[in-house]
Amino acid sequence: MKKILGFLALGFFTSLLFVSTLDNLWVNHKIFFVVLSFFLIGVIVSFVREFLALKPFNQSKVLLSKSLIYDFLAVFVGSIITYIVSIYGGLGAVVGSALVGVFAGLFVKPYAVAIFCGSFVGMASPDLLGWLPFIFASLMASSLFVLAKDSFNGFGGKLGTIALSSSLLIWVFIRPDFIEGSIFTQNQSFVIVVVAMIAALTTYVMNIKLNQGPVVASAFIGLLAGGFFPFIDPVFGTTLAVVGFGASFVGMSNTLRMPTMLGIMLAGILFGLIFVYSAPYFGGAGGKLGTIAFSSVLSVSGIRYLITTLFPQRTCVI
């Protein structure tokens, strides 16, 4: 039961964001609607594969083991620290989350993944989640992290999807207004896609090729993006910092899920497109960036599986 609940939570909220983006594209950009609909096939394929790969729950395994309790607490602590640092420390959500990730990756390695997951909840806007709803969202994320521990491992963006799922579950009860998203020009959209592709690829190289691990690689790119882009452009640069950090979650994927750098680049491009056209939805909710990355990686991984299955004699470049 634990495995199924975690799988369903991640699957539902990922699908919700993807379908919302498709709805926006149907109204405004029919060509991109067709393109993204094709990649939706990949998402569905990955969902089916992961569901079939779920192993039966081991009844002899203690649900509340010491390691799971520590994971639960690590997610909660990571979210609280990030929320305080980003808001009251004045560092902003990107730098705040990235700093927590770097610290966890260097000094608390056994719980770095859990702490980094919590940091995405801590990126929530206080205008959307005040302290009390935020505390409940953090506890919900801690629970979902434990429930989803055996689902979708190796897919970049999974941690952020846990954070968004938690924020939206709390939103159901309090119903605050989401922060209104931006509308980007064609030139801005192009730059966003390019930055997303580069950030995803750079993170993947640090993570896999340089053996720095997913948390440190992503957090480092977040710090770099959060410090560089707002410095060169105080207005649009803030958006690019968010894009760079969000796309770095694509690069957190392992080689089993994303074996080629070309596939990572494609997922990075897809991240940029979804970022642009999902802007009207769920603004201010922590974890949205990770959910976009998760959707992108699921999609490319699913498309790759289809190609290798239908044409086994050919080498799949993605």
LOTILO-86070 format. One record per residue (C-alpha): residue number from 1; residue in one letter; y, z, x. Coordinates in steps of 0.25 Angstrom, whole numbers. Layout:
BEGIN
k->NUM r->A v->Y w->Z u->X
...
//
This chain:
BEGIN
k->1 r->M v->0 w->0 u->0
k->2 r->K v->10 w->3 u->11
k->3 r->K v->8 w->-10 u->18
k->4 r->I v->10 w->-18 u->4
k->5 r->L v->23 w->-10 u->1
k->6 r->G v->29 w->-13 u->14
k->7 r->F v->25 w->-28 u->13
k->8 r->L v->31 w->-29 u->-1
k->9 r->A v->44 w->-22 u->3
k->10 r->L v->47 w->-31 u->14
k->11 r->G v->42 w->-43 u->7
k->12 r->F v->51 w->-41 u->-5
k->13 r->F v->64 w->-38 u->1
k->14 r->T v->62 w->-50 u->11
k->15 r->S v->59 w->-59 u->-1
k->16 r->L v->71 w->-54 u->-8
k->17 r->L v->81 w->-57 u->3
k->18 r->F v->75 w->-71 u->5
k->19 r->V v->75 w->-75 u->-9
k->20 r->S v->89 w->-70 u->-11
k->21 r->T v->93 w->-79 u->1
k->22 r->L v->86 w->-91 u->-6
k->23 r->D v->94 w->-88 u->-19
k->24 r->N v->107 w->-89 u->-11
k->25 r->L v->102 w->-102 u->-4
k->26 r->W v->98 w->-108 u->-18
k->27 r->V v->112 w->-106 u->-23
k->28 r->N v->120 w->-110 u->-10
k->29 r->H v->111 w->-118 u->0
k->30 r->K v->100 w->-126 u->-6
k->31 r->I v->95 w->-131 u->8
k->32 r->F v->94 w->-118 u->14
k->33 r->F v->87 w->-113 u->1
k->34 r->V v->76 w->-124 u->4
k->35 r->V v->75 w->-120 u->19
k->36 r->L v->74 w->-105 u->16
k->37 r->S v->64 w->-107 u->5
k->38 r->F v->55 w->-114 u->15
k->39 r->F v->56 w->-101 u->24
k->40 r->L v->53 w->-93 u->12
k->41 r->I v->39 w->-99 u->12
k->42 r->G v->37 w->-93 u->26
k->43 r->V v->42 w->-79 u->21
k->44 r->I v->31 w->-80 u->10
k->45 r->V v->20 w->-84 u->20
k->46 r->S v->24 w->-72 u->29
k->47 r->F v->23 w->-63 u->17
k->48 r->V v->10 w->-68 u->13
k->49 r->R v->4 w->-67 u->27
k->50 r->E v->9 w->-53 u->29
k->51 r->F v->4 w->-48 u->15
k->52 r->L v->-10 w->-54 u->19
k->53 r->A v->-9 w->-47 u->32
k->54 r->L v->-7 w->-33 u->26
k->55 r->K v->-18 w->-24 u->29
k->56 r->P v->-24 w->-14 u->19
k->57 r->F v->-17 w->0 u->20
k->58 r->N v->-26 w->9 u->28
k->59 r->Q v->-28 w->21 u->19
k->60 r->S v->-32 w->30 u->31
k->61 r->K v->-18 w->28 u->38
k->62 r->V v->-8 w->39 u->35
k->63 r->L v->4 w->33 u->28
k->64 r->L v->13 w->44 u->33
k->65 r->S v->9 w->44 u->48
k->66 r->K v->18 w->49 u->59
k->67 r->S v->21 w->35 u->64
k->68 r->L v->26 w->31 u->50
k->69 r->I v->34 w->43 u->48
k->70 r->Y v->41 w->40 u->61
k->71 r->D v->43 w->26 u->57
k->72 r->F v->49 w->31 u->44
k->73 r->L v->59 w->40 u->51
k->74 r->A v->63 w->30 u->62
k->75 r->V v->67 w->20 u->51
k->76 r->F v->75 w->30 u->44
k->77 r->V v->82 w->35 u->57
k->78 r->G v->85 w->21 u->61
k->79 r->S v->92 w->18 u->48
k->80 r->I v->100 w->31 u->48
k->81 r->I v->105 w->29 u->63
k->82 r->T v->108 w->14 u->60
k->83 r->Y v->116 w->17 u->48
k->84 r->I v->124 w->28 u->55
k->85 r->V v->127 w->20 u->67
k->86 r->S v->131 w->7 u->60
k->87 r->I v->140 w->14 u->50
k->88 r->Y v->145 w->26 u->56
k->89 r->G v->144 w->22 u->70
k->90 r->G v->152 w->9 u->67
k->91 r->L v->142 w->0 u->74
k->92 r->G v->138 w->-8 u->62
k->93 r->A v->124 w->-11 u->56
k->94 r->V v->120 w->-22 u->67
k->95 r->V v->123 w->-14 u->79
k->96 r->G v->119 w->-1 u->73
k->97 r->S v->105 w->-6 u->70
k->98 r->A v->104 w->-13 u->83
k->99 r->L v->107 w->0 u->91
k->100 r->V v->97 w->8 u->83
k->101 r->G v->87 w->-3 u->86
k->102 r->V v->90 w->-4 u->101
k->103 r->F v->89 w->12 u->102
k->104 r->A v->76 w->12 u->94
k->105 r->G v->70 w->0 u->102
k->106 r->L v->73 w->7 u->116
k->107 r->F v->71 w->22 u->113
k->108 r->V v->63 w->23 u->101
k->109 r->K v->53 w->12 u->102
k->110 r->P v->41 w->17 u->93
k->111 r->Y v->51 w->18 u->81
k->112 r->A v->61 w->7 u->85
k->113 r->V v->56 w->-3 u->74
k->114 r->A v->57 w->8 u->63
k->115 r->I v->71 w->13 u->68
k->116 r->F v->76 w->-2 u->69
k->117 r->C v->71 w->-4 u->55
k->118 r->G v->79 w->8 u->50
k->119 r->S v->91 w->3 u->57
k->120 r->F v->91 w->-9 u->48
k->121 r->V v->92 w->0 u->36
k->122 r->G v->104 w->7 u->43
k->123 r->M v->111 w->-7 u->43
k->124 r->A v->114 w->-5 u->28
k->125 r->S v->128 w->-5 u->24
k->126 r->P v->133 w->8 u->19
k->127 r->D v->140 w->0 u->8
k->128 r->L v->126 w->-3 u->3
k->129 r->L v->118 w->9 u->6
k->130 r->G v->126 w->22 u->8
k->131 r->W v->120 w->34 u->15
k->132 r->L v->110 w->39 u->4
k->133 r->P v->105 w->25 u->0
k->134 r->F v->104 w->22 u->15
k->135 r->I v->95 w->34 u->17
k->136 r->F v->86 w->30 u->6
k->137 r->A v->85 w->15 u->12
k->138 r->S v->82 w->21 u->25
k->139 r->L v->70 w->29 u->20
k->140 r->M v->66 w->17 u->12
k->141 r->A v->66 w->9 u->25
k->142 r->S v->58 w->19 u->32
k->143 r->S v->48 w->19 u->21
k->144 r->L v->47 w->4 u->21
k->145 r->F v->46 w->3 u->36
k->146 r->V v->33 w->11 u->35
k->147 r->L v->28 w->4 u->23
k->148 r->A v->30 w->-10 u->30
k->149 r->K v->26 w->-6 u->44
k->150 r->D v->13 w->-15 u->43
k->151 r->S v->20 w->-27 u->36
k->152 r->F v->27 w->-39 u->42
k->153 r->N v->26 w->-33 u->56
k->154 r->G v->32 w->-43 u->67
k->155 r->F v->42 w->-49 u->57
k->156 r->G v->56 w->-48 u->62
k->157 r->G v->65 w->-42 u->51
k->158 r->K v->55 w->-33 u->45
k->159 r->L v->63 w->-20 u->48
k->160 r->G v->75 w->-25 u->42
k->161 r->T v->67 w->-29 u->29
k->162 r->I v->63 w->-15 u->28
k->163 r->A v->77 w->-11 u->29
k->164 r->L v->82 w->-20 u->18
k->165 r->S v->71 w->-17 u->9
k->166 r->S v->74 w->-2 u->10
k->167 r->S v->89 w->-5 u->7
k->168 r->L v->86 w->-14 u->-5
k->169 r->L v->76 w->-4 u->-11
k->170 r->I v->87 w->7 u->-10
k->171 r->W v->98 w->-3 u->-15
k->172 r->V v->89 w->-5 u->-28
k->173 r->F v->93 w->9 u->-32
k->174 r->I v->108 w->10 u->-28
k->175 r->R v->112 w->-5 u->-30
k->176 r->P v->124 w->-5 u->-21
k->177 r->D v->131 w->-19 u->-19
k->178 r->F v->126 w->-27 u->-7
k->179 r->I v->137 w->-31 u->3
k->180 r->E v->141 w->-45 u->0
k->181 r->G v->136 w->-55 u->10
k->182 r->S v->144 w->-65 u->18
k->183 r->I v->145 w->-80 u->15
k->184 r->F v->144 w->-88 u->28
k->185 r->T v->149 w->-101 u->32
k->186 r->Q v->141 w->-112 u->37
k->187 r->N v->145 w->-110 u->52
k->188 r->Q v->143 w->-95 u->50
k->189 r->S v->129 w->-97 u->44
k->190 r->F v->126 w->-106 u->56
k->191 r->V v->130 w->-96 u->66
k->192 r->I v->122 w->-85 u->59
k->193 r->V v->109 w->-94 u->60
k->194 r->V v->111 w->-96 u->74
k->195 r->V v->114 w->-82 u->78
k->196 r->A v->102 w->-78 u->70
k->197 r->M v->93 w->-87 u->77
k->198 r->I v->98 w->-83 u->91
k->199 r->A v->97 w->-68 u->87
k->200 r->A v->83 w->-70 u->82
k->201 r->L v->78 w->-77 u->94
k->202 r->T v->85 w->-68 u->104
k->203 r->T v->79 w->-56 u->98
k->204 r->Y v->65 w->-62 u->98
k->205 r->V v->66 w->-65 u->113
k->206 r->M v->70 w->-51 u->116
k->207 r->N v->59 w->-46 u->107
k->208 r->I v->48 w->-54 u->111
k->209 r->K v->51 w->-62 u->124
k->210 r->L v->58 w->-50 u->131
k->211 r->N v->49 w->-40 u->124
k->212 r->Q v->61 w->-31 u->120
k->213 r->G v->54 w->-28 u->106
k->214 r->P v->60 w->-32 u->92
k->215 r->V v->69 w->-19 u->90
k->216 r->V v->76 w->-20 u->103
k->217 r->A v->78 w->-35 u->103
k->218 r->S v->83 w->-35 u->89
k->219 r->A v->92 w->-23 u->91
k->220 r->F v->98 w->-29 u->104
k->221 r->I v->101 w->-42 u->97
k->222 r->G v->108 w->-33 u->86
k->223 r->L v->117 w->-26 u->96
k->224 r->L v->120 w->-39 u->103
k->225 r->A v->124 w->-46 u->90
k->226 r->G v->131 w->-34 u->84
k->227 r->G v->140 w->-33 u->97
k->228 r->F v->142 w->-48 u->100
k->229 r->F v->145 w->-55 u->87
k->230 r->P v->155 w->-45 u->81
k->231 r->F v->162 w->-46 u->94
k->232 r->I v->164 w->-61 u->94
k->233 r->D v->167 w->-62 u->79
k->234 r->P v->170 w->-49 u->72
k->235 r->V v->168 w->-55 u->58
k->236 r->F v->157 w->-65 u->58
k->237 r->G v->151 w->-59 u->71
k->238 r->T v->147 w->-47 u->62
k->239 r->T v->138 w->-56 u->54
k->240 r->L v->132 w->-62 u->66
k->241 r->A v->129 w->-49 u->72
k->242 r->V v->121 w->-46 u->59
k->243 r->V v->114 w->-59 u->60
k->244 r->G v->110 w->-57 u->75
k->245 r->F v->104 w->-44 u->72
k->246 r->G v->97 w->-48 u->60
k->247 r->A v->91 w->-61 u->66
k->248 r->S v->86 w->-52 u->78
k->249 r->F v->76 w->-46 u->68
k->250 r->V v->70 w->-60 u->67
k->251 r->G v->67 w->-58 u->82
k->252 r->M v->60 w->-45 u->80
k->253 r->S v->48 w->-53 u->76
k->254 r->N v->35 w->-53 u->84
k->255 r->T v->28 w->-65 u->90
k->256 r->L v->17 w->-64 u->79
k->257 r->R v->27 w->-66 u->68
k->258 r->M v->37 w->-75 u->76
k->259 r->P v->30 w->-81 u->88
k->260 r->T v->40 w->-92 u->92
k->261 r->M v->55 w->-91 u->95
k->262 r->L v->57 w->-104 u->87
k->263 r->G v->52 w->-96 u->75
k->264 r->I v->62 w->-85 u->78
k->265 r->M v->73 w->-94 u->79
k->266 r->L v->69 w->-100 u->65
k->267 r->A v->69 w->-86 u->59
k->268 r->G v->82 w->-83 u->65
k->269 r->I v->88 w->-95 u->59
k->270 r->L v->82 w->-92 u->45
k->271 r->F v->88 w->-78 u->47
k->272 r->G v->101 w->-84 u->48
k->273 r->L v->100 w->-92 u->36
k->274 r->I v->95 w->-81 u->28
k->275 r->F v->106 w->-72 u->33
k->276 r->V v->116 w->-81 u->28
k->277 r->Y v->111 w->-84 u->15
k->278 r->S v->106 w->-70 u->12
k->279 r->A v->120 w->-64 u->14
k->280 r->P v->123 w->-61 u->-1
k->281 r->Y v->111 w->-52 u->-2
k->282 r->F v->109 w->-38 u->2
k->283 r->G v->121 w->-36 u->11
k->284 r->G v->122 w->-23 u->17
k->285 r->A v->107 w->-19 u->16
k->286 r->G v->101 w->-15 u->29
k->287 r->G v->89 w->-24 u->33
k->288 r->K v->94 w->-37 u->27
k->289 r->L v->95 w->-44 u->41
k->290 r->G v->80 w->-40 u->44
k->291 r->T v->75 w->-45 u->31
k->292 r->I v->82 w->-58 u->34
k->293 r->A v->75 w->-58 u->47
k->294 r->F v->62 w->-54 u->41
k->295 r->S v->63 w->-66 u->31
k->296 r->S v->65 w->-76 u->42
k->297 r->V v->54 w->-71 u->51
k->298 r->L v->44 w->-71 u->39
k->299 r->S v->48 w->-85 u->35
k->300 r->V v->47 w->-91 u->49
k->301 r->S v->34 w->-83 u->52
k->302 r->G v->28 w->-88 u->38
k->303 r->I v->32 w->-103 u->41
k->304 r->R v->26 w->-102 u->54
k->305 r->Y v->13 w->-97 u->48
k->306 r->L v->13 w->-108 u->38
k->307 r->I v->15 w->-119 u->49
k->308 r->T v->4 w->-113 u->58
k->309 r->T v->-6 w->-112 u->46
k->310 r->L v->-3 w->-126 u->40
k->311 r->F v->-2 w->-133 u->54
k->312 r->P v->-11 w->-125 u->63
k->313 r->Q v->-12 w->-136 u->73
k->314 r->R v->3 w->-136 u->76
k->315 r->T v->11 w->-127 u->84
k->316 r->C v->21 w->-119 u->75
k->317 r->V v->34 w->-118 u->83
k->318 r->I v->40 w->-107 u->75
//
